[in-house]
Amino acid sequence: DFDSKRKRKVAEIYQALNSDPIDVAALRRMAISEGGLLTDEIRCKVWPKLLSVNTDDLPPLPVNPVPLFLKELREDNKDYQQVLLDVRRSLRRFPPGMPDDQREGLQEELIDIILHVLKRNPQLHYYQGYHDIVVTFLLVVGDRLATALVEKLSTHHLRDFMDPTMDNTKHILNYLMPIIDRVNPEVHDFMQSAEVGTIFALSWLITWFGHVLSDFRHVVRLYDFFLACHPLMPIYFAAVIVLYREQEVLDCECDMASVHHLLSQIPQDLPYETLISRAGDLFVQFPPSELAREAAQQQAERTAASTFKDFELASVQQRPDTVLRQRFRERLRAEERTKSILTKPRTNRFVILGLTVALGAAALAVVKSALEWAPKFELQIFP
């Protein structure tokens, strides 16, 4: 039952944390698999391992015990006024019912974390939405650890969003339509005809969905997933949201304003575990390297994604990826297709939708029935 699976997963997480050396690969699998890391207490221990942050050597807090340093940090930073405005508007990101003085204290810490990271990394440029990511870390792990984690994240996963221009952010958004096209050409063509573009997904991408999801539990579940994954995984997750809403999209008026309005209003009752599973399936089937040309990969050498390796399918016995690949082959044989179907012209791509849905369902079925909480894939976080 649910409780026994949860207890087993907790035990496996602590076993990985207590091994010598720490089994980071197992922690990644736990973060990706159903339920994620389960509690904030566990996240405090695992998130630093996923980001290779040494918790025994954290920098001192930026605000104490030198108030003058705090004053200078704010007065000397060109982004202070914008950060201040954004943080003041972030009331909805704090738990409802939190006392005003506690929230205001956290907002001050949020400002100082952001300015501290920017001061230490002058190559990074603040963007609106960055505070939505930082506040998630602050609420989960506290200010000191959040400062270290956010700094590492900002120089890796989020680096492209913190360039002086939006060129690399636009480049990442360019992966969205090719993913949708590979799975469902009808939805892709409809969106192209409506000329909706990809701007509706910008806030999803640059805040890791923190700005658009109202339930904090869903936000941290996605952060578990994204921290354990390739930096392009958020765009795959954005694609599966659009694909999940296929019928709504196709029933919409085929014009830019109507489709943009529909897609920019993200549903709050999404089946998150199913979509996470499916995003992982799509990454395995259509890795970034396969979509590079369509996504204008000529800028790839300047993006953070280029410094990460594509997922590697796990090879250990009977993990869900093994079952999924077997199921995938059986489906192809049943359709009298060859494995090359994934690279055939678009007239043959419609079969992919059914296969992908089956793969996502199979992943959940395997995890639930085997009680293994195992991964569908592993990845190399840093080369």
Secondary structure in CASP SS format (residue, H / E / C, confidence):
PFRMAT SS
TARGET T0000
AUTHOR 0000-0000-0000
METHOD secondary structure of the structure
MODEL  1
D C 1.00
F H 1.00
D H 1.00
S H 1.00
K H 1.00
R H 1.00
K H 1.00
R H 1.00
K H 1.00
V H 1.00
A H 1.00
E H 1.00
I H 1.00
Y H 1.00
Q H 1.00
A H 1.00
L H 1.00
N H 1.00
S C 1.00
D C 1.00
P C 1.00
I C 1.00
D C 1.00
V H 1.00
A H 1.00
A H 1.00
L H 1.00
R H 1.00
R H 1.00
M H 1.00
A H 1.00
I H 1.00
S C 1.00
E C 1.00
G C 1.00
G C 1.00
L C 1.00
L C 1.00
T C 1.00
D H 1.00
E H 1.00
I H 1.00
R H 1.00
C H 1.00
K H 1.00
V H 1.00
W H 1.00
P H 1.00
K H 1.00
L H 1.00
L C 1.00
S C 1.00
V C 1.00
N C 1.00
T H 1.00
D H 1.00
D H 1.00
L C 1.00
P C 1.00
P C 1.00
L C 1.00
P C 1.00
V C 1.00
N C 1.00
P C 1.00
V C 1.00
P H 1.00
L H 1.00
F H 1.00
L H 1.00
K H 1.00
E H 1.00
L H 1.00
R H 1.00
E H 1.00
D C 1.00
N C 1.00
K C 1.00
D C 1.00
Y H 1.00
Q H 1.00
Q H 1.00
V H 1.00
L H 1.00
L H 1.00
D H 1.00
V H 1.00
R H 1.00
R C 1.00
S C 1.00
L H 1.00
R H 1.00
R H 1.00
F C 1.00
P C 1.00
P C 1.00
G C 1.00
M C 1.00
P C 1.00
D H 1.00
D H 1.00
Q H 1.00
R H 1.00
E H 1.00
G H 1.00
L H 1.00
Q H 1.00
E H 1.00
E H 1.00
L H 1.00
I H 1.00
D H 1.00
I H 1.00
I H 1.00
L H 1.00
H H 1.00
V H 1.00
L H 1.00
K H 1.00
R H 1.00
N C 1.00
P C 1.00
Q C 1.00
L C 1.00
H C 1.00
Y C 1.00
Y C 1.00
Q C 1.00
G C 1.00
Y H 1.00
H H 1.00
D H 1.00
I H 1.00
V H 1.00
V H 1.00
T H 1.00
F H 1.00
L H 1.00
L H 1.00
V H 1.00
V H 1.00
G C 1.00
D H 1.00
R H 1.00
L H 1.00
A H 1.00
T H 1.00
A H 1.00
L H 1.00
V H 1.00
E H 1.00
K H 1.00
L H 1.00
S H 1.00
T C 1.00
H C 1.00
H C 1.00
L C 1.00
R H 1.00
D H 1.00
F H 1.00
M H 1.00
D C 1.00
P C 1.00
T C 1.00
M C 1.00
D H 1.00
N H 1.00
T H 1.00
K H 1.00
H H 1.00
I H 1.00
L H 1.00
N C 1.00
Y C 1.00
L H 1.00
M H 1.00
P H 1.00
I H 1.00
I H 1.00
D H 1.00
R H 1.00
V H 1.00
N C 1.00
P H 1.00
E H 1.00
V H 1.00
H H 1.00
D H 1.00
F H 1.00
M H 1.00
Q H 1.00
S H 1.00
A H 1.00
E C 1.00
V C 1.00
G C 1.00
T C 1.00
I H 1.00
F H 1.00
A H 1.00
L H 1.00
S H 1.00
W H 1.00
L H 1.00
I H 1.00
T C 1.00
W C 1.00
F C 1.00
G C 1.00
H C 1.00
V C 1.00
L C 1.00
S C 1.00
D C 1.00
F H 1.00
R H 1.00
H H 1.00
V H 1.00
V H 1.00
R H 1.00
L H 1.00
Y H 1.00
D H 1.00
F H 1.00
F H 1.00
L H 1.00
A C 1.00
C C 1.00
H C 1.00
P C 1.00
L C 1.00
M H 1.00
P H 1.00
I H 1.00
Y H 1.00
F H 1.00
A H 1.00
A H 1.00
V H 1.00
I H 1.00
V H 1.00
L H 1.00
Y H 1.00
R C 1.00
E H 1.00
Q H 1.00
E H 1.00
V H 1.00
L H 1.00
D H 1.00
C C 1.00
E C 1.00
C C 1.00
D C 1.00
M H 1.00
A H 1.00
S H 1.00
V H 1.00
H H 1.00
H H 1.00
L H 1.00
L H 1.00
S H 1.00
Q C 1.00
I C 1.00
P C 1.00
Q C 1.00
D C 1.00
L C 1.00
P C 1.00
Y H 1.00
E H 1.00
T H 1.00
L H 1.00
I H 1.00
S H 1.00
R H 1.00
A H 1.00
G H 1.00
D H 1.00
L H 1.00
F H 1.00
V H 1.00
Q H 1.00
F C 1.00
P C 1.00
P H 1.00
S H 1.00
E H 1.00
L H 1.00
A C 1.00
R C 1.00
E C 1.00
A C 1.00
A C 1.00
Q H 1.00
Q H 1.00
Q H 1.00
A H 1.00
E H 1.00
R H 1.00
T C 1.00
A H 1.00
A H 1.00
S H 1.00
T H 1.00
F C 1.00
K C 1.00
D C 1.00
F C 1.00
E E 1.00
L C 1.00
A C 1.00
S C 1.00
V C 1.00
Q C 1.00
Q C 1.00
R C 1.00
P H 1.00
D H 1.00
T H 1.00
V H 1.00
L H 1.00
R H 1.00
Q H 1.00
R H 1.00
F H 1.00
R H 1.00
E H 1.00
R H 1.00
L H 1.00
R H 1.00
A H 1.00
E C 1.00
E C 1.00
R C 1.00
T C 1.00
K H 1.00
S H 1.00
I H 1.00
L H 1.00
T H 1.00
K C 1.00
P C 1.00
R H 1.00
T H 1.00
N H 1.00
R C 1.00
F H 1.00
V H 1.00
I H 1.00
L H 1.00
G H 1.00
L H 1.00
T H 1.00
V H 1.00
A H 1.00
L H 1.00
G H 1.00
A H 1.00
A H 1.00
A H 1.00
L H 1.00
A H 1.00
V H 1.00
V H 1.00
K H 1.00
S H 1.00
A H 1.00
L C 1.00
E C 1.00
W C 1.00
A C 1.00
P C 1.00
K C 1.00
F C 1.00
E E 1.00
L C 1.00
Q C 1.00
I C 1.00
F C 1.00
P C 1.00
END
